[in-house]
Amino acid sequence: MSVTGSSVKRVAILGGNGFTGGELYRLLKRHPYFKVDFVSSESKAGLPLDKFFVSSARQKRADGGKFQKLASLAGHYDFIFSCLPTGVLPRHIDHIAEHADYVINVSGDYRLNDQELLRQHYPESLSHPARGGSHYFIPEFSDINLEAKVINLPGCMAVATIYTLFPLLAANLIEPRVISDAKTGSSGGGKASTEHHAERAHNFRPYKVHGHRHRPEIEFALQEHLERSVELQFSVHSLDLPRGILVTSYSLLKEHASEIDVKKAFYGAYAAKPFVHYFNSKNGSYSYPMIKTTAGTNYAEVGAYVEGRNCVSIASIDNLIKGAAGQAIQAANLYSGIGEEAGLQFELEGAWP
């Protein structure tokens, strides 16, 4: 089983009716090495793809085929991108895995390996283990595991939080007690969100002060990659925005650590990462991560700011792209050996002002 080389890869999208599935279809239609041959949706089966997606609606001639039922998935695909709601993929994993070299999974299923946490947050994953194994993959930090069938990507708020903490923990600069608060736009809740527009608009409010399932995922990811245990207090707030996430993490530097050490750690972690921009100065009019400048791109902005022993590290991303669809393509690119930025370079910068 090899996916190296530059030939066109055949791919499928499962759950194409959702926000992330739509973004994947939009981005993959412009990808030079991937060709979308199957898009599933149970509710839209039979409808033409290019009449449904806003990104394709202005085409004079539809050429994207039709939505299909998941049960009709057949043939072989280099990658199957699963955007199914959390809890759905495990019920179909045996059928899906038969038809792909790799299943790139953006839902929460299979992210954790702790039995009690799975029982609490992802019971379907516990009932239907992934045959062929699974691998938690952060494009900037993880090794490629060609043996695992299911490649799990971090949740959008989880990966933004990891960006704020990874350099500090990798360089052993902070005490293991961290507070992170995440602010997210409405698309993070998916199309099935029951929150009324009147409740969200013109508002900024906490909605998960304790118990969000991204907290154990972040702790797991840092333990998995750095072998460091973190006591994380993680709270989430809703923003009056359709897309975008900004995470602020508050930590205490160890007595030996300095601001220069923090700068070196962040620069070292991200200098060679094409999709992560590190702000190495707090001076100037544009020196802090923002949602607006990452929206619509696969880029993350990260900054760390020190006063005494107090460190505040911040990251911003577009939840639907760097936190989901773009991240999934980035992962597939790396697994294909075709260049991390393929198909994602056209979005060179976010909107400003």
Disulfide bonds with the S-S distance in Angstrom:
none
